[in-house]
Amino acid sequence: MSIQKRKKIMTAVIIMSVVVFIASALAASANLSGYDRLKAAGFKLAEEYDKESGAYSNGVYWINGSIYMNDEEVIRSEQIIMRDGTRELKSEATHYKDGLFSMFGVSGYTDKNNTVTYTDEDSVYHWNEDGVLTTRENYWKRYRQNNAMEDTERITPAQRRLIEAVADALIGETRSYFVSEGDAVSISLSGNQIPQIAQYAIAAFAERYANSASANIANYMDVDSVLLGADARFSRGSLEVRIDENGNVTGGKLSVEVVSTVNGNPQTYRIDAELLTKHIGATTVQKPANKNVDKPVLPSYDDDSPAVAVFTSLMSVA
């Protein structure tokens, strides 16, 4: 093979390599990083969550959260929200470990509460823990409509730039830890990977709490399990958010653990939360037939029937 021919082949290989490199770089730049995808989805959620015509205006949402002390669940919160763009039906329940607040000698807390609220453009129906129904006009909705608040921006451009700057600064180098795979963006951090500013924040909070009235009462009553030690720090954290092709959040899980020392004993606190969705774009909420309807029971996430109508006189899902 002649030298000239070899040069031509080498030149062709170099050109092809450059073309492949440029094409790969362009393809990579066209896809947002996991952190950028999550940030964009977060802003869209903040902008559209409460809009009647937004991406989150129609569907069923389950939002669950729990607080654990030394792996024992002490508080559990559950929300179920049904929306069809005009009407909303929401169930809220909070359960407390027996005697949790009596440790402080605090009264006025119930072991659990479970309320249901129906809202449309005119009315609000509210069922309390005992099923007692109260109704009123939807003054806030009317005020928003009269002042065209539905069309106003939730976050102005200047506010967005500020929030982004603060978020970028807080996240710091951990941006590279976000993994984007399919419809999921996730991150899992151990204690030494968590940004130092977050550790400073929990330490400052713990220090403040150690000098608070609640801590003094707990110390007086010799209650260890409800204290947060001054050496509190994040020991781990994880987040997974599912995002569809339009940049909408369709689900997520969060788990954060804090450890501290109380009176020489190690304490572990964990917060777990999740968001589940179904029937997006196919939910219908019907208005109560009258003001004497019973308190409705909203569907569980495990109910896969095509028509969820556990309280048929009030709601259904197509």
C-alpha positions, 0 to 999 in steps of 0.5 A: 500500500502506498504512503499516499493511500495510507495517508488518505485512509488515516485522514478518513479515520480521523475525520470519522472519529471527529464526526462521531465525537461531535455527534456524541457530544451533541447527543449528550448535550441534548439530554438534560442531566439527572439534576437538571431534569429534576430541577425543571420538573420541580419548577413545572410542578410548582407552576402547574400543581394548582392550575385548573388546566395544568398537568396535575389538574386531573388524576388521583394522587396518594401522598404518604409520609412517616416519621420513625424513631429508632425504626419505630413509626411514631407519626404517619400522614396519608393524603388522597387527592382526586381532581378533575380540573373543576372539582377536588376531593381530598382525604387527610389522615394523621396517626400518632403512636399511642402516648406520643404527646402525653410524654410531654404532658401536652393535651389537645392532640388526638391519636388520629384524625381523618377528614375529607374535603370536597371543593368546587368553584362554588362550595366547600364540604368538609367532613371531620373525624366524626363524620360531621359535615359543614359547608361554606362558600368557596370565597378563596376560589371566587377571589382568585377568579375575580382577580385573574390569579389563575393566569398569574405566574407562580414564580417570576423569572427573577425568583426562579433565578434566585431559587436556582442559584440557591439550589445549585449552591446547596447541591454543589458537587453532588449534582454529579451523583444524580442518576437519570435512567428511563423515567426515573431520576435518583440519588443516594448519599451516605453521610460523608457525601451529604453537602456540608451546608446541610450538616451545618443546618441540622446541627444548628437546628439541633443546637437551637432545639436543645435550648428550647422549652420543649427540650427542657420539659422532656428533660424534666420528665426524663423522656429520651425518645423525643429529643434531638441531640446537639450532635445531630447529623444526616447519616444518609438520604435517598430520592427517586422521582419519576418524570414522564416525557413531558417533564411532569412528576408522576411519582417519587420516594424520599428517605432521610435519616438523622442520627444524634446522641441523647443522654449518652444513648444513640438515637436514629430518626428517619423520614420516609415519604412517597407520591403515587399517581393513577388515572391521570386525565381520566378522573371525574369528581361528582358534586354531592347531591345534597348537604346530607351525604355521608362522609366518603371513603376514597380509594386505596392505591391497590384498587385497580378497578377501571371505575373507582366508585367507593362512594358512588353518590359523590365521585367516580373515576372513568 
